[in-house]
Amino acid sequence: MEKTVIADTGFTVALLNRSDAGHETVVPLYLQYQQISVDRNVSGGVQKLYFCMG
């Protein structure tokens, strides 16, 4: 049975940002699961965060 994980904003930011304090924690989780879903609100929040950061 394939497990699906739903990622929140913190997980997504930590995964994308190598300097994030949580990066080393979330990478193994990301690699462990076959499918990770991201809610529309999370993806929009991440886009806005990175846009504001420049």
Residue frames as a rotation matrix with the C-alpha (Angstrom) as fourth column:
MET 1
0.581 0.814 0.000 0.00
0.814 -0.581 0.000 0.00
0.000 0.000 -1.000 0.00
GLU 2
-0.358 -0.681 0.639 1.37
0.674 -0.662 -0.328 3.38
0.647 0.313 0.696 -1.02
LYS 3
0.108 0.333 -0.937 1.32
0.910 -0.413 -0.042 6.03
-0.401 -0.848 -0.347 1.69
THR 4
0.110 -0.015 0.994 0.58
0.580 -0.811 -0.076 9.64
0.807 0.585 -0.081 0.93
VAL 5
-0.296 -0.285 -0.912 1.93
0.906 -0.386 -0.173 12.39
-0.303 -0.877 0.372 3.15
ILE 6
0.648 0.494 0.580 0.49
0.614 -0.790 -0.013 15.90
0.452 0.365 -0.814 3.28
ALA 7
-0.384 -0.901 -0.202 3.18
0.899 -0.314 -0.305 18.54
0.212 -0.299 0.930 3.70
ASP 8
0.699 0.542 -0.467 2.63
0.646 -0.759 0.086 21.81
-0.308 -0.362 -0.880 5.49
THR 9
0.916 -0.311 0.252 4.42
-0.118 -0.811 -0.573 25.10
0.383 0.495 -0.780 4.82
GLY 10
0.536 -0.742 0.402 7.20
-0.728 -0.166 0.666 24.43
-0.427 -0.649 -0.629 7.34
PHE 11
0.324 -0.364 0.873 8.04
0.272 0.920 0.282 21.08
-0.906 0.147 0.397 5.74
THR 12
0.746 0.054 0.663 8.00
0.665 -0.020 -0.747 22.54
-0.027 0.998 -0.051 2.23
VAL 13
0.864 -0.458 0.208 10.16
-0.428 -0.886 -0.177 25.54
0.265 0.064 -0.962 3.09
ALA 14
0.376 -0.749 0.546 12.66
-0.585 0.266 0.767 23.36
-0.719 -0.608 -0.338 4.97
LEU 15
0.448 -0.167 0.879 12.84
0.531 0.840 -0.111 20.97
-0.720 0.516 0.464 2.01
LEU 16
0.782 -0.045 0.622 13.49
0.570 -0.354 -0.742 23.73
0.254 0.934 -0.251 -0.52
ASN 17
0.699 -0.490 0.521 15.83
-0.485 -0.860 -0.159 25.83
0.526 -0.142 -0.839 1.61
ARG 18
0.332 -0.650 -0.683 19.13
0.435 0.748 -0.501 24.12
0.837 -0.131 0.531 2.49
SER 19
-0.687 -0.628 0.367 19.92
-0.001 -0.504 -0.864 26.76
0.727 -0.594 0.345 5.12
ASP 20
0.265 0.858 0.439 16.64
-0.658 -0.172 0.733 26.15
0.705 -0.483 0.519 6.97
ALA 21
-0.395 -0.436 0.809 17.10
-0.916 0.257 -0.308 24.60
-0.074 -0.862 -0.501 10.43
GLY 22
0.247 0.618 0.746 14.71
-0.528 0.732 -0.431 21.76
-0.813 -0.287 0.507 9.52
HIS 23
0.335 -0.098 -0.937 16.27
-0.934 0.097 -0.344 20.85
0.125 0.990 -0.059 6.17
GLU 24
-0.666 -0.704 -0.245 18.32
-0.657 0.710 -0.254 17.91
0.353 -0.008 -0.936 7.46
THR 25
-0.653 0.505 0.565 15.22
-0.279 0.534 -0.798 16.51
-0.704 -0.679 -0.207 9.18
VAL 26
0.320 0.934 -0.161 12.80
-0.484 0.015 -0.875 16.70
-0.815 0.358 0.456 6.27
VAL 27
-0.117 -0.410 -0.905 15.04
-0.991 0.100 0.083 15.41
0.056 0.907 -0.418 3.47
PRO 28
-0.969 -0.242 0.058 15.02
-0.245 0.968 -0.061 11.78
-0.041 -0.073 -0.996 4.73
LEU 29
-0.315 0.931 0.183 11.24
0.075 0.216 -0.973 11.98
-0.946 -0.293 -0.138 5.17
TYR 30
0.266 0.359 -0.895 10.89
-0.795 -0.444 -0.414 13.30
-0.546 0.821 0.167 1.63
LEU 31
-0.462 -0.567 -0.682 12.98
-0.854 0.493 0.168 10.43
0.241 0.660 -0.712 0.29
GLN 32
-0.889 0.101 0.447 11.05
-0.173 0.830 -0.530 7.85
-0.425 -0.548 -0.720 2.34
TYR 33
-0.050 0.986 0.157 7.61
0.103 0.161 -0.981 8.46
-0.993 -0.033 -0.110 0.83
GLN 34
-0.498 -0.085 0.863 6.50
0.805 0.323 0.497 7.83
-0.321 0.943 -0.093 -2.73
GLN 35
-0.130 0.549 0.826 4.02
0.630 -0.597 0.496 10.68
0.765 0.585 -0.268 -2.80
ILE 36
-0.591 -0.022 -0.806 3.86
0.691 -0.529 -0.492 13.95
-0.416 -0.849 0.327 -0.89
SER 37
0.126 0.745 0.655 0.87
0.878 -0.391 0.276 16.20
0.462 0.541 -0.703 -1.40
VAL 38
-0.864 -0.332 -0.379 0.92
0.460 -0.827 -0.324 19.94
-0.206 -0.454 0.867 -0.91
ASP 39
0.153 0.972 -0.177 -2.29
0.842 -0.222 -0.492 21.85
-0.518 -0.073 -0.852 -0.36
ARG 40
0.284 0.070 0.956 -2.99
0.784 -0.591 -0.189 24.82
0.552 0.804 -0.223 -2.62
ASN 41
0.965 0.127 0.228 -2.74
-0.025 -0.825 0.565 27.20
0.260 -0.551 -0.793 0.32
VAL 42
0.569 -0.822 0.007 0.69
0.301 0.216 0.929 25.82
-0.765 -0.526 0.371 1.24
SER 43
-0.050 -0.619 0.784 2.07
0.986 0.094 0.138 26.19
-0.159 0.780 0.606 -2.28
GLY 44
0.516 0.298 0.803 0.69
0.494 -0.870 0.006 29.73
0.700 0.393 -0.596 -2.49
GLY 45
0.989 -0.144 -0.026 2.20
-0.048 -0.485 0.873 30.60
-0.139 -0.862 -0.487 0.89
VAL 46
0.283 -0.934 0.219 5.59
0.610 0.351 0.710 29.22
-0.740 -0.067 0.669 -0.10
GLN 47
0.056 -0.209 0.976 5.52
0.942 -0.313 -0.121 31.15
0.331 0.926 0.180 -3.38
LYS 48
0.800 0.312 0.513 4.66
0.167 -0.936 0.309 34.36
0.577 -0.162 -0.801 -1.54
LEU 49
0.835 -0.533 -0.134 7.39
0.127 -0.050 0.991 33.78
-0.535 -0.845 0.026 1.04
TYR 50
0.001 -0.893 0.449 10.07
0.828 0.253 0.501 33.25
-0.561 0.372 0.740 -1.59
PHE 51
0.264 0.155 0.952 8.82
0.774 -0.623 -0.114 36.19
0.575 0.767 -0.284 -3.66
CYS 52
0.963 0.160 0.216 9.06
0.003 -0.809 0.588 38.47
0.269 -0.566 -0.780 -0.62
MET 53
0.613 -0.790 -0.025 12.55
0.293 0.198 0.935 37.20
-0.734 -0.580 0.353 0.18
GLY 54
0.383 -0.436 -0.814 13.74
-0.720 -0.693 0.033 38.28
-0.579 0.574 -0.579 -3.22
